[in-house]
């Protein structure tokens, strides 16, 4: 089962360096969610906005692209957009 997505503002705010002081649980403002869940949501939101993987890695402080790729899953719209790029060129007559 995939966990529910956290609103982007809450997820982004909790991945700021000042909010990651070594605690494994997020602040009360986030509803008691674990910091890992918030990082996951932040990475997902950034991926949805087509932010490059290297920047998502920097924001979430992951060292391995493989780890970040677990969070960033392309949606149906993104796959359709890429698929349209592979279509035959349109003729203009």
C-alpha positions in Angstrom: 0.0 0.0 0.0 1.3 3.4 -1.0 1.2 6.0 1.8 -0.9 9.1 1.2 0.8 12.1 -0.2 1.6 15.0 2.0 0.9 18.5 0.7 4.0 20.0 -1.0 4.3 23.0 1.4 4.5 20.7 4.5 6.8 18.3 2.8 9.2 20.9 1.5 9.3 22.9 4.7 10.4 19.9 6.7 13.3 19.0 4.4 14.9 22.3 5.1 18.3 21.9 6.9 17.1 23.7 10.0 14.2 21.3 10.4 16.4 18.2 10.2 18.2 18.3 13.5 18.7 14.6 13.8 15.1 13.9 15.0 13.4 10.9 13.4 9.9 12.4 13.9 8.6 15.6 12.4 7.3 18.5 14.3 3.8 18.6 15.7 2.7 20.9 12.8 3.1 18.0 10.4 0.7 15.9 12.3 3.3 13.6 13.9 4.4 12.1 10.6 7.9 10.7 10.4 10.6 12.8 8.8 11.2 10.0 6.3 7.6 10.3 5.0 8.0 14.0 4.6 11.2 13.6 2.6 9.5 11.0 0.5 6.6 13.3 -0.3 9.0 16.3 -1.0 11.0 14.1 -3.4 7.8 13.0 -5.1 6.5 16.5 -5.5 9.8 17.7 -6.9 9.9 14.8 -9.4 6.4 15.7 -10.5 7.6 19.2 -11.3 10.4 17.8 -13.5 13.2 18.8 -11.2 16.4 17.0 -12.2 17.4 14.0 -10.1 20.6 15.7 -9.0 18.7 18.6 -7.5 16.3 16.2 -5.7 19.3 14.4 -4.3 20.8 17.6 -3.0 17.5 18.7 -1.4 16.8 15.4 0.3 20.5 14.8 1.0 20.6 11.4 -0.6 23.9 10.3 -2.0 22.6 7.6 -4.3 20.4 8.2 -7.3 19.0 4.8 -6.8 17.6 5.8 -3.4 15.9 8.9 -4.8 14.5 7.0 -7.7 12.4 5.0 -5.3 10.5 8.1 -4.5 10.3 9.7 -7.9 7.8 7.7 -10.0 6.6 9.1 -13.3 2.8 9.5 -13.5 0.6 8.6 -16.5 0.8 12.2 -17.9 4.6 12.2 -17.8 4.8 8.9 -19.6 2.3 10.1 -22.2 4.3 13.3 -22.8 7.5 11.3 -23.4 5.7 8.9 -25.6 4.4 11.8 -27.8 8.1 12.8 -28.3 8.7 9.5 -30.0 5.8 9.8 -32.4 6.4 10.3 -36.2 7.2 13.9 -37.2 4.2 15.9 -38.3 4.1 16.9 -42.0 3.4 20.5 -42.8 1.9 21.0 -46.2 
